Amino acid sequence: MVDIIASVIVIAIIGGAVAYIIKSKKSGQKCIGCPYSKTCGGKNCGCNK
C-alpha cells in the first residue's frame, strides 16, 4: 500500500512539472528558469549566464 501511495505522489509531481513546462511554453517563454524570459525574447537575456 505504501508503494502505491509513493508512486502516486511521484507521478503527481512529475505530472505537475510537465504541465508547468507546457503552460510556460504556450505562454511564449523561451527559457523557463529565467525571471526575464517574457521580456527578453530568449536571445541575449542573460539566461545563459
mmCIF entry with sequence, helices, sheets and N, C-alpha, C, O atoms, coordinates in Angstrom:
data_MODEL
# 
_entry.id   MODEL 
# 
_entity.id                         1 
_entity.type                       polymer 
_entity.pdbx_number_of_molecules   1 
# 
_entity_poly.entity_id                      1 
_entity_poly.type                           'polypeptide(L)' 
_entity_poly.nstd_linkage                   no 
_entity_poly.nstd_monomer                   no 
_entity_poly.pdbx_seq_one_letter_code       MVDIIASVIVIAIIGGAVAYIIKSKKSGQKCIGCPYSKTCGGKNCGCNK 
_entity_poly.pdbx_seq_one_letter_code_can   MVDIIASVIVIAIIGGAVAYIIKSKKSGQKCIGCPYSKTCGGKNCGCNK 
_entity_poly.pdbx_strand_id                 A 
# 
loop_
_entity_poly_seq.entity_id 
_entity_poly_seq.num 
_entity_poly_seq.mon_id 
_entity_poly_seq.hetero 
1 1  MET n 
1 2  VAL n 
1 3  ASP n 
1 4  ILE n 
1 5  ILE n 
1 6  ALA n 
1 7  SER n 
1 8  VAL n 
1 9  ILE n 
1 10 VAL n 
1 11 ILE n 
1 12 ALA n 
1 13 ILE n 
1 14 ILE n 
1 15 GLY n 
1 16 GLY n 
1 17 ALA n 
1 18 VAL n 
1 19 ALA n 
1 20 TYR n 
1 21 ILE n 
1 22 ILE n 
1 23 LYS n 
1 24 SER n 
1 25 LYS n 
1 26 LYS n 
1 27 SER n 
1 28 GLY n 
1 29 GLN n 
1 30 LYS n 
1 31 CYS n 
1 32 ILE n 
1 33 GLY n 
1 34 CYS n 
1 35 PRO n 
1 36 TYR n 
1 37 SER n 
1 38 LYS n 
1 39 THR n 
1 40 CYS n 
1 41 GLY n 
1 42 GLY n 
1 43 LYS n 
1 44 ASN n 
1 45 CYS n 
1 46 GLY n 
1 47 CYS n 
1 48 ASN n 
1 49 LYS n 
# 
_struct_asym.id          A 
_struct_asym.entity_id   1 
# 
loop_
_struct_conf.conf_type_id 
_struct_conf.id 
_struct_conf.pdbx_PDB_helix_id 
_struct_conf.beg_label_comp_id 
_struct_conf.beg_label_asym_id 
_struct_conf.beg_label_seq_id 
_struct_conf.pdbx_beg_PDB_ins_code 
_struct_conf.end_label_comp_id 
_struct_conf.end_label_asym_id 
_struct_conf.end_label_seq_id 
_struct_conf.pdbx_end_PDB_ins_code 
_struct_conf.beg_auth_comp_id 
_struct_conf.beg_auth_asym_id 
_struct_conf.beg_auth_seq_id 
_struct_conf.end_auth_comp_id 
_struct_conf.end_auth_asym_id 
_struct_conf.end_auth_seq_id 
_struct_conf.pdbx_PDB_helix_class 
_struct_conf.details 
_struct_conf.pdbx_PDB_helix_length 
HELX_P HELX_P1 AA1 VAL A 2  ? LYS A 26 ? VAL A 2  LYS A 26 1 ? 25 
HELX_P HELX_P2 AA2 SER A 37 ? CYS A 40 ? SER A 37 CYS A 40 1 ? 4  
# 
_struct_conf_type.id          HELX_P 
_struct_conf_type.criteria    ? 
_struct_conf_type.reference   ? 
# 
loop_
_atom_site.group_PDB 
_atom_site.id 
_atom_site.type_symbol 
_atom_site.label_atom_id 
_atom_site.label_alt_id 
_atom_site.label_comp_id 
_atom_site.label_asym_id 
_atom_site.label_entity_id 
_atom_site.label_seq_id 
_atom_site.pdbx_PDB_ins_code 
_atom_site.Cartn_x 
_atom_site.Cartn_y 
_atom_site.Cartn_z 
_atom_site.occupancy 
_atom_site.B_iso_or_equiv 
_atom_site.pdbx_formal_charge 
_atom_site.auth_seq_id 
_atom_site.auth_comp_id 
_atom_site.auth_asym_id 
_atom_site.auth_atom_id 
_atom_site.pdbx_PDB_model_num 
ATOM 1   N N  . MET A 1 1  ? 0.819  -1.196 0.000   1.00 0.00 ? 1  MET A N  1 
ATOM 2   C CA . MET A 1 1  ? 0.000  0.000  0.000   1.00 0.00 ? 1  MET A CA 1 
ATOM 3   C C  . MET A 1 1  ? 0.865  1.262  0.000   1.00 0.00 ? 1  MET A C  1 
ATOM 4   O O  . MET A 1 1  ? 0.534  2.254  -0.650  1.00 0.00 ? 1  MET A O  1 
ATOM 5   N N  . VAL A 1 2  ? 1.971  1.210  0.735   1.00 0.00 ? 2  VAL A N  1 
ATOM 6   C CA . VAL A 1 2  ? 2.873  2.352  0.803   1.00 0.00 ? 2  VAL A CA 1 
ATOM 7   C C  . VAL A 1 2  ? 3.502  2.607  -0.559  1.00 0.00 ? 2  VAL A C  1 
ATOM 8   O O  . VAL A 1 2  ? 3.710  3.756  -0.949  1.00 0.00 ? 2  VAL A O  1 
ATOM 9   N N  . ASP A 1 3  ? 3.806  1.526  -1.286  1.00 0.00 ? 3  ASP A N  1 
ATOM 10  C CA . ASP A 1 3  ? 4.391  1.668  -2.619  1.00 0.00 ? 3  ASP A CA 1 
ATOM 11  C C  . ASP A 1 3  ? 3.428  2.361  -3.573  1.00 0.00 ? 3  ASP A C  1 
ATOM 12  O O  . ASP A 1 3  ? 3.848  3.167  -4.403  1.00 0.00 ? 3  ASP A O  1 
ATOM 13  N N  . ILE A 1 4  ? 2.164  2.056  -3.463  1.00 0.00 ? 4  ILE A N  1 
ATOM 14  C CA . ILE A 1 4  ? 1.161  2.676  -4.338  1.00 0.00 ? 4  ILE A CA 1 
ATOM 15  C C  . ILE A 1 4  ? 1.049  4.166  -4.034  1.00 0.00 ? 4  ILE A C  1 
ATOM 16  O O  . ILE A 1 4  ? 0.992  4.983  -4.952  1.00 0.00 ? 4  ILE A O  1 
ATOM 17  N N  . ILE A 1 5  ? 1.018  4.518  -2.772  1.00 0.00 ? 5  ILE A N  1 
ATOM 18  C CA . ILE A 1 5  ? 0.916  5.928  -2.381  1.00 0.00 ? 5  ILE A CA 1 
ATOM 19  C C  . ILE A 1 5  ? 2.151  6.698  -2.835  1.00 0.00 ? 5  ILE A C  1 
ATOM 20  O O  . ILE A 1 5  ? 2.037  7.809  -3.352  1.00 0.00 ? 5  ILE A O  1 
ATOM 21  N N  . ALA A 1 6  ? 3.327  6.113  -2.643  1.00 0.00 ? 6  ALA A N  1 
ATOM 22  C CA . ALA A 1 6  ? 4.564  6.764  -3.074  1.00 0.00 ? 6  ALA A CA 1 
ATOM 23  C C  . ALA A 1 6  ? 4.585  6.935  -4.588  1.00 0.00 ? 6  ALA A C  1 
ATOM 24  O O  . ALA A 1 6  ? 5.015  7.973  -5.090  1.00 0.00 ? 6  ALA A O  1 
ATOM 25  N N  . SER A 1 7  ? 4.126  5.931  -5.312  1.00 0.00 ? 7  SER A N  1 
ATOM 26  C CA . SER A 1 7  ? 4.078  6.013  -6.775  1.00 0.00 ? 7  SER A CA 1 
ATOM 27  C C  . SER A 1 7  ? 3.129  7.106  -7.238  1.00 0.00 ? 7  SER A C  1 
ATOM 28  O O  . SER A 1 7  ? 3.442  7.842  -8.174  1.00 0.00 ? 7  SER A O  1 
ATOM 29  N N  . VAL A 1 8  ? 1.986  7.219  -6.600  1.00 0.00 ? 8  VAL A N  1 
ATOM 30  C CA . VAL A 1 8  ? 1.014  8.252  -6.958  1.00 0.00 ? 8  VAL A CA 1 
ATOM 31  C C  . VAL A 1 8  ? 1.591  9.641  -6.691  1.00 0.00 ? 8  VAL A C  1 
ATOM 32  O O  . VAL A 1 8  ? 1.388  10.557 -7.488  1.00 0.00 ? 8  VAL A O  1 
ATOM 33  N N  . ILE A 1 9  ? 2.298  9.803  -5.594  1.00 0.00 ? 9  ILE A N  1 
ATOM 34  C CA . ILE A 1 9  ? 2.906  11.097 -5.277  1.00 0.00 ? 9  ILE A CA 1 
ATOM 35  C C  . ILE A 1 9  ? 3.970  11.464 -6.304  1.00 0.00 ? 9  ILE A C  1 
ATOM 36  O O  . ILE A 1 9  ? 4.023  12.608 -6.756  1.00 0.00 ? 9  ILE A O  1 
ATOM 37  N N  . VAL A 1 10 ? 4.815  10.510 -6.676  1.00 0.00 ? 10 VAL A N  1 
ATOM 38  C CA . VAL A 1 10 ? 5.859  10.769 -7.672  1.00 0.00 ? 10 VAL A CA 1 
ATOM 39  C C  . VAL A 1 10 ? 5.239  11.107 -9.020  1.00 0.00 ? 10 VAL A C  1 
ATOM 40  O O  . VAL A 1 10 ? 5.692  12.035 -9.690  1.00 0.00 ? 10 VAL A O  1 
ATOM 41  N N  . ILE A 1 11 ? 4.225  10.379 -9.422  1.00 0.00 ? 11 ILE A N  1 
ATOM 42  C CA . ILE A 1 11 ? 3.548  10.648 -10.696 1.00 0.00 ? 11 ILE A CA 1 
ATOM 43  C C  . ILE A 1 11 ? 2.891  12.024 -10.673 1.00 0.00 ? 11 ILE A C  1 
ATOM 44  O O  . ILE A 1 11 ? 2.911  12.732 -11.680 1.00 0.00 ? 11 ILE A O  1 
ATOM 45  N N  . ALA A 1 12 ? 2.309  12.413 -9.540  1.00 0.00 ? 12 ALA A N  1 
ATOM 46  C CA . ALA A 1 12 ? 1.687  13.736 -9.428  1.00 0.00 ? 12 ALA A CA 1 
ATOM 47  C C  . ALA A 1 12 ? 2.726  14.848 -9.538  1.00 0.00 ? 12 ALA A C  1 
ATOM 48  O O  . ALA A 1 12 ? 2.469  15.870 -10.176 1.00 0.00 ? 12 ALA A O  1 
ATOM 49  N N  . ILE A 1 13 ? 3.887  14.664 -8.930  1.00 0.00 ? 13 ILE A N  1 
ATOM 50  C CA . ILE A 1 13 ? 4.945  15.674 -9.012  1.00 0.00 ? 13 ILE A CA 1 
ATOM 51  C C  . ILE A 1 13 ? 5.454  15.804 -10.443 1.00 0.00 ? 13 ILE A C  1 
ATOM 52  O O  . ILE A 1 13 ? 5.615  16.915 -10.947 1.00 0.00 ? 13 ILE A O  1 
ATOM 53  N N  . ILE A 1 14 ? 5.704  14.686 -11.091 1.00 0.00 ? 14 ILE A N  1 
ATOM 54  C CA . ILE A 1 14 ? 6.179  14.718 -12.482 1.00 0.00 ? 14 ILE A CA 1 
ATOM 55  C C  . ILE A 1 14 ? 5.115  15.308 -13.394 1.00 0.00 ? 14 ILE A C  1 
ATOM 56  O O  . ILE A 1 14 ? 5.433  16.097 -14.283 1.00 0.00 ? 14 ILE A O  1 
ATOM 57  N N  . GLY A 1 15 ? 3.865  14.939 -13.185 1.00 0.00 ? 15 GLY A N  1 
ATOM 58  C CA . GLY A 1 15 ? 2.776  15.495 -13.986 1.00 0.00 ? 15 GLY A CA 1 
ATOM 59  C C  . GLY A 1 15 ? 2.637  16.994 -13.813 1.00 0.00 ? 15 GLY A C  1 
ATOM 60  O O  . GLY A 1 15 ? 2.381  17.711 -14.780 1.00 0.00 ? 15 GLY A O  1 
ATOM 61  N N  . GLY A 1 16 ? 2.802  17.473 -12.593 1.00 0.00 ? 16 GLY A N  1 
ATOM 62  C CA . GLY A 1 16 ? 2.745  18.911 -12.343 1.00 0.00 ? 16 GLY A CA 1 
ATOM 63  C C  . GLY A 1 16 ? 3.879  19.653 -13.018 1.00 0.00 ? 16 GLY A C  1 
ATOM 64  O O  . GLY A 1 16 ? 3.678  20.744 -13.550 1.00 0.00 ? 16 GLY A O  1 
ATOM 65  N N  . ALA A 1 17 ? 5.071  19.070 -13.003 1.00 0.00 ? 17 ALA A N  1 
ATOM 66  C CA . ALA A 1 17 ? 6.221  19.698 -13.660 1.00 0.00 ? 17 ALA A CA 1 
ATOM 67  C C  . ALA A 1 17 ? 6.019  19.763 -15.169 1.00 0.00 ? 17 ALA A C  1 
ATOM 68  O O  . ALA A 1 17 ? 6.319  20.781 -15.792 1.00 0.00 ? 17 ALA A O  1 
ATOM 69  N N  . VAL A 1 18 ? 5.517  18.691 -15.753 1.00 0.00 ? 18 VAL A N  1 
ATOM 70  C CA . VAL A 1 18 ? 5.254  18.673 -17.197 1.00 0.00 ? 18 VAL A CA 1 
ATOM 71  C C  . VAL A 1 18 ? 4.170  19.686 -17.550 1.00 0.00 ? 18 VAL A C  1 
ATOM 72  O O  . VAL A 1 18 ? 4.288  20.391 -18.553 1.00 0.00 ? 18 VAL A O  1 
ATOM 73  N N  . ALA A 1 19 ? 3.124  19.767 -16.746 1.00 0.00 ? 19 ALA A N  1 
ATOM 74  C CA . ALA A 1 19 ? 2.054  20.736 -17.000 1.00 0.00 ? 19 ALA A CA 1 
ATOM 75  C C  . ALA A 1 19 ? 2.581  22.164 -16.920 1.00 0.00 ? 19 ALA A C  1 
ATOM 76  O O  . ALA A 1 19 ? 2.180  23.013 -17.716 1.00 0.00 ? 19 ALA A O  1 
ATOM 77  N N  . TYR A 1 20 ? 3.476  22.441 -15.971 1.00 0.00 ? 20 TYR A N  1 
ATOM 78  C CA . TYR A 1 20 ? 4.069  23.775 -15.838 1.00 0.00 ? 20 TYR A CA 1 
ATOM 79  C C  . TYR A 1 20 ? 4.909  24.121 -17.066 1.00 0.00 ? 20 TYR A C  1 
ATOM 80  O O  . TYR A 1 20 ? 4.844  25.244 -17.566 1.00 0.00 ? 20 TYR A O  1 
ATOM 81  N N  . ILE A 1 21 ? 5.687  23.171 -17.546 1.00 0.00 ? 21 ILE A N  1 
ATOM 82  C CA . ILE A 1 21 ? 6.520  23.408 -18.732 1.00 0.00 ? 21 ILE A CA 1 
ATOM 83  C C  . ILE A 1 21 ? 5.653  23.666 -19.951 1.00 0.00 ? 21 ILE A C  1 
ATOM 84  O O  . ILE A 1 21 ? 5.931  24.589 -20.717 1.00 0.00 ? 21 ILE A O  1 
ATOM 85  N N  . ILE A 1 22 ? 4.616  22.876 -20.147 1.00 0.00 ? 22 ILE A N  1 
ATOM 86  C CA . ILE A 1 22 ? 3.723  23.061 -21.297 1.00 0.00 ? 22 ILE A CA 1 
ATOM 87  C C  . ILE A 1 22 ? 3.034  24.416 -21.219 1.00 0.00 ? 22 ILE A C  1 
ATOM 88  O O  . ILE A 1 22 ? 2.946  25.121 -22.224 1.00 0.00 ? 22 ILE A O  1 
ATOM 89  N N  . LYS A 1 23 ? 2.545  24.789 -20.041 1.00 0.00 ? 23 LYS A N  1 
ATOM 90  C CA . LYS A 1 23 ? 1.875  26.079 -19.864 1.00 0.00 ? 23 LYS A CA 1 
ATOM 91  C C  . LYS A 1 23 ? 2.828  27.238 -20.135 1.00 0.00 ? 23 LYS A C  1 
ATOM 92  O O  . LYS A 1 23 ? 2.442  28.222 -20.767 1.00 0.00 ? 23 LYS A O  1 
ATOM 93  N N  . SER A 1 24 ? 4.063  27.131 -19.667 1.00 0.00 ? 24 SER A N  1 
ATOM 94  C CA . SER A 1 24 ? 5.053  28.191 -19.875 1.00 0.00 ? 24 SER A CA 1 
ATOM 95  C C  . SER A 1 24 ? 5.413  28.337 -21.341 1.00 0.00 ? 24 SER A C  1 
ATOM 96  O O  . SER A 1 24 ? 5.527  29.455 -21.844 1.00 0.00 ? 24 SER A O  1 
ATOM 97  N N  . LYS A 1 25 ? 5.592  27.235 -22.025 1.00 0.00 ? 25 LYS A N  1 
ATOM 98  C CA . LYS A 1 25 ? 5.938  27.285 -23.444 1.00 0.00 ? 25 LYS A CA 1 
ATOM 99  C C  . LYS A 1 25 ? 4.785  27.855 -24.269 1.00 0.00 ? 25 LYS A C  1 
ATOM 100 O O  . LYS A 1 25 ? 5.018  28.597 -25.223 1.00 0.00 ? 25 LYS A O  1 
ATOM 101 N N  . LYS A 1 26 ? 3.549  27.519 -23.912 1.00 0.00 ? 26 LYS A N  1 
ATOM 102 C CA . LYS A 1 26 ? 2.398  28.059 -24.641 1.00 0.00 ? 26 LYS A CA 1 
ATOM 103 C C  . LYS A 1 26 ? 2.231  29.556 -24.413 1.00 0.00 ? 26 LYS A C  1 
ATOM 104 O O  . LYS A 1 26 ? 1.693  30.256 -25.271 1.00 0.00 ? 26 LYS A O  1 
ATOM 105 N N  . SER A 1 27 ? 2.691  30.054 -23.261 1.00 0.00 ? 27 SER A N  1 
ATOM 106 C CA . SER A 1 27 ? 2.575  31.485 -22.986 1.00 0.00 ? 27 SER A CA 1 
ATOM 107 C C  . SER A 1 27 ? 3.706  32.283 -23.623 1.00 0.00 ? 27 SER A C  1 
ATOM 108 O O  . SER A 1 27 ? 3.718  33.511 -23.528 1.00 0.00 ? 27 SER A O  1 
ATOM 109 N N  . GLY A 1 28 ? 4.656  31.614 -24.269 1.00 0.00 ? 28 GLY A N  1 
ATOM 110 C CA . GLY A 1 28 ? 5.690  32.298 -25.023 1.00 0.00 ? 28 GLY A CA 1 
ATOM 111 C C  . GLY A 1 28 ? 7.025  32.450 -24.337 1.00 0.00 ? 28 GLY A C  1 
ATOM 112 O O  . GLY A 1 28 ? 7.886  33.168 -24.848 1.00 0.00 ? 28 GLY A O  1 
ATOM 113 N N  . GLN A 1 29 ? 7.237  31.815 -23.218 1.00 0.00 ? 29 GLN A N  1 
ATOM 114 C CA . GLN A 1 29 ? 8.525  31.917 -22.537 1.00 0.00 ? 29 GLN A CA 1 
ATOM 115 C C  . GLN A 1 29 ? 9.557  31.075 -23.283 1.00 0.00 ? 29 GLN A C  1 
ATOM 116 O O  . GLN A 1 29 ? 9.291  29.931 -23.652 1.00 0.00 ? 29 GLN A O  1 
ATOM 117 N N  . LYS A 1 30 ? 10.733 31.654 -23.499 1.00 0.00 ? 30 LYS A N  1 
ATOM 118 C CA . LYS A 1 30 ? 11.788 30.934 -24.213 1.00 0.00 ? 30 LYS A CA 1 
ATOM 119 C C  . LYS A 1 30 ? 12.598 30.057 -23.267 1.00 0.00 ? 30 LYS A C  1 
ATOM 120 O O  . LYS A 1 30 ? 12.788 28.869 -23.529 1.00 0.00 ? 30 LYS A O  1 
ATOM 121 N N  . CYS A 1 31 ? 13.069 30.631 -22.184 1.00 0.00 ? 31 CYS A N  1 
ATOM 122 C CA . CYS A 1 31 ? 13.814 29.853 -21.189 1.00 0.00 ? 31 CYS A CA 1 
ATOM 123 C C  . CYS A 1 31 ? 13.044 29.960 -19.871 1.00 0.00 ? 31 CYS A C  1 
ATOM 124 O O  . CYS A 1 31 ? 12.959 31.034 -19.276 1.00 0.00 ? 31 CYS A O  1 
ATOM 125 N N  . ILE A 1 32 ? 12.502 28.866 -19.440 1.00 0.00 ? 32 ILE A N  1 
ATOM 126 C CA . ILE A 1 32 ? 11.542 28.850 -18.345 1.00 0.00 ? 32 ILE A CA 1 
ATOM 127 C C  . ILE A 1 32 ? 12.161 29.277 -17.014 1.00 0.00 ? 32 ILE A C  1 
ATOM 128 O O  . ILE A 1 32 ? 11.484 29.922 -16.213 1.00 0.00 ? 32 ILE A O  1 
ATOM 129 N N  . GLY A 1 33 ? 13.401 28.944 -16.760 1.00 0.00 ? 33 GLY A N  1 
ATOM 130 C CA . GLY A 1 33 ? 14.026 29.264 -15.488 1.00 0.00 ? 33 GLY A CA 1 
ATOM 131 C C  . GLY A 1 33 ? 14.445 30.708 -15.339 1.00 0.00 ? 33 GLY A C  1 
ATOM 132 O O  . GLY A 1 33 ? 14.787 31.139 -14.238 1.00 0.00 ? 33 GLY A O  1 
ATOM 133 N N  . CYS A 1 34 ? 14.428 31.462 -16.415 1.00 0.00 ? 34 CYS A N  1 
ATOM 134 C CA . CYS A 1 34 ? 14.884 32.848 -16.398 1.00 0.00 ? 34 CYS A CA 1 
ATOM 135 C C  . CYS A 1 34 ? 13.749 33.766 -15.944 1.00 0.00 ? 34 CYS A C  1 
ATOM 136 O O  . CYS A 1 34 ? 12.651 33.687 -16.496 1.00 0.00 ? 34 CYS A O  1 
ATOM 137 N N  . PRO A 1 35 ? 13.979 34.633 -14.956 1.00 0.00 ? 35 PRO A N  1 
ATOM 138 C CA . PRO A 1 35 ? 12.905 35.517 -14.499 1.00 0.00 ? 35 PRO A CA 1 
ATOM 139 C C  . PRO A 1 35 ? 12.520 36.582 -15.522 1.00 0.00 ? 35 PRO A C  1 
ATOM 140 O O  . PRO A 1 35 ? 11.449 37.178 -15.408 1.00 0.00 ? 35 PRO A O  1 
ATOM 141 N N  . TYR A 1 36 ? 13.370 36.836 -16.521 1.00 0.00 ? 36 TYR A N  1 
ATOM 142 C CA . TYR A 1 36 ? 13.102 37.849 -17.540 1.00 0.00 ? 36 TYR A CA 1 
ATOM 143 C C  . TYR A 1 36 ? 12.671 37.230 -18.865 1.00 0.00 ? 36 TYR A C  1 
ATOM 144 O O  . TYR A 1 36 ? 12.699 37.909 -19.891 1.00 0.00 ? 36 TYR A O  1 
ATOM 145 N N  . SER A 1 37 ? 12.277 35.974 -18.869 1.00 0.00 ? 37 SER A N  1 
ATOM 146 C CA . SER A 1 37 ? 12.031 35.267 -20.121 1.00 0.00 ? 37 SER A CA 1 
ATOM 147 C C  . SER A 1 37 ? 10.856 35.819 -20.915 1.00 0.00 ? 37 SER A C  1 
ATOM 148 O O  . SER A 1 37 ? 10.818 35.649 -22.133 1.00 0.00 ? 37 SER A O  1 
ATOM 149 N N  . LYS A 1 38 ? 9.907  36.467 -20.276 1.00 0.00 ? 38 LYS A N  1 
ATOM 150 C CA . LYS A 1 38 ? 8.778  37.039 -21.013 1.00 0.00 ? 38 LYS A CA 1 
ATOM 151 C C  . LYS A 1 38 ? 9.152  38.338 -21.707 1.00 0.00 ? 38 LYS A C  1 
ATOM 152 O O  . LYS A 1 38 ? 8.489  38.727 -22.669 1.00 0.00 ? 38 LYS A O  1 
ATOM 153 N N  . THR A 1 39 ? 10.188 39.017 -21.251 1.00 0.00 ? 39 THR A N  1 
ATOM 154 C CA . THR A 1 39 ? 10.529 40.326 -21.796 1.00 0.00 ? 39 THR A CA 1 
ATOM 155 C C  . THR A 1 39 ? 11.717 40.308 -22.744 1.00 0.00 ? 39 THR A C  1 
ATOM 156 O O  . THR A 1 39 ? 11.883 41.245 -23.523 1.00 0.00 ? 39 THR A O  1 
ATOM 157 N N  . CYS A 1 40 ? 12.544 39.278 -22.704 1.00 0.00 ? 40 CYS A N  1 
ATOM 158 C CA . CYS A 1 40 ? 13.798 39.342 -23.449 1.00 0.00 ? 40 CYS A CA 1 
ATOM 159 C C  . CYS A 1 40 ? 13.738 38.677 -24.813 1.00 0.00 ? 40 CYS A C  1 
ATOM 160 O O  . CYS A 1 40 ? 14.542 39.023 -25.679 1.00 0.00 ? 40 CYS A O  1 
ATOM 161 N N  . GLY A 1 41 ? 12.850 37.760 -25.045 1.00 0.00 ? 41 GLY A N  1 
ATOM 162 C CA . GLY A 1 41 ? 12.785 37.076 -26.326 1.00 0.00 ? 41 GLY A CA 1 
ATOM 163 C C  . GLY A 1 41 ? 13.700 35.879 -26.442 1.00 0.00 ? 41 GLY A C  1 
ATOM 164 O O  . GLY A 1 41 ? 13.654 35.181 -27.455 1.00 0.00 ? 41 GLY A O  1 
ATOM 165 N N  . GLY A 1 42 ? 14.521 35.614 -25.463 1.00 0.00 ? 42 GLY A N  1 
ATOM 166 C CA . GLY A 1 42 ? 15.306 34.398 -25.435 1.00 0.00 ? 42 GLY A CA 1 
ATOM 167 C C  . GLY A 1 42 ? 16.677 34.456 -26.071 1.00 0.00 ? 42 GLY A C  1 
ATOM 168 O O  . GLY A 1 42 ? 17.418 33.479 -25.971 1.00 0.00 ? 42 GLY A O  1 
ATOM 169 N N  . LYS A 1 43 ? 17.065 35.562 -26.729 1.00 0.00 ? 43 LYS A N  1 
ATOM 170 C CA . LYS A 1 43 ? 18.369 35.587 -27.394 1.00 0.00 ? 43 LYS A CA 1 
ATOM 171 C C  . LYS A 1 43 ? 19.475 36.057 -26.466 1.00 0.00 ? 43 LYS A C  1 
ATOM 172 O O  . LYS A 1 43 ? 20.367 35.272 -26.143 1.00 0.00 ? 43 LYS A O  1 
ATOM 173 N N  . ASN A 1 44 ? 19.450 37.288 -26.033 1.00 0.00 ? 44 ASN A N  1 
ATOM 174 C CA . ASN A 1 44 ? 20.522 37.836 -25.207 1.00 0.00 ? 44 ASN A CA 1 
ATOM 175 C C  . ASN A 1 44 ? 19.984 38.304 -23.862 1.00 0.00 ? 44 ASN A C  1 
ATOM 176 O O  . ASN A 1 44 ? 20.258 39.430 -23.445 1.00 0.00 ? 44 ASN A O  1 
ATOM 177 N N  . CYS A 1 45 ? 19.243 37.477 -23.198 1.00 0.00 ? 45 CYS A N  1 
ATOM 178 C CA . CYS A 1 45 ? 18.560 37.932 -21.992 1.00 0.00 ? 45 CYS A CA 1 
ATOM 179 C C  . CYS A 1 45 ? 19.305 37.627 -20.704 1.00 0.00 ? 45 CYS A C  1 
ATOM 180 O O  . CYS A 1 45 ? 18.839 38.016 -19.633 1.00 0.00 ? 45 CYS A O  1 
ATOM 181 N N  . GLY A 1 46 ? 20.404 36.972 -20.763 1.00 0.00 ? 46 GLY A N  1 
ATOM 182 C CA . GLY A 1 46 ? 21.122 36.646 -19.546 1.00 0.00 ? 46 GLY A CA 1 
ATOM 183 C C  . GLY A 1 46 ? 20.741 35.302 -18.961 1.00 0.00 ? 46 GLY A C  1 
ATOM 184 O O  . GLY A 1 46 ? 21.205 34.953 -17.876 1.00 0.00 ? 46 GLY A O  1 
ATOM 185 N N  . CYS A 1 47 ? 19.919 34.547 -19.645 1.00 0.00 ? 47 CYS A N  1 
ATOM 186 C CA . CYS A 1 47 ? 19.552 33.219 -19.153 1.00 0.00 ? 47 CYS A CA 1 
ATOM 187 C C  . CYS A 1 47 ? 20.740 32.268 -19.231 1.00 0.00 ? 47 CYS A C  1 
ATOM 188 O O  . CYS A 1 47 ? 20.806 31.294 -18.482 1.00 0.00 ? 47 CYS A O  1 
ATOM 189 N N  . ASN A 1 48 ? 21.666 32.542 -20.122 1.00 0.00 ? 48 ASN A N  1 
ATOM 190 C CA . ASN A 1 48 ? 22.796 31.645 -20.334 1.00 0.00 ? 48 ASN A CA 1 
ATOM 191 C C  . ASN A 1 48 ? 23.997 32.009 -19.480 1.00 0.00 ? 48 ASN A C  1 
ATOM 192 O O  . ASN A 1 48 ? 25.061 31.410 -19.638 1.00 0.00 ? 48 ASN A O  1 
ATOM 193 N N  . LYS A 1 49 ? 23.860 32.966 -18.587 1.00 0.00 ? 49 LYS A N  1 
ATOM 194 C CA . LYS A 1 49 ? 24.989 33.382 -17.748 1.00 0.00 ? 49 LYS A CA 1 
ATOM 195 C C  . LYS A 1 49 ? 25.145 32.461 -16.576 1.00 0.00 ? 49 LYS A C  1 
ATOM 196 O O  . LYS A 1 49 ? 26.043 32.650 -15.756 1.00 0.00 ? 49 LYS A O  1 
# 
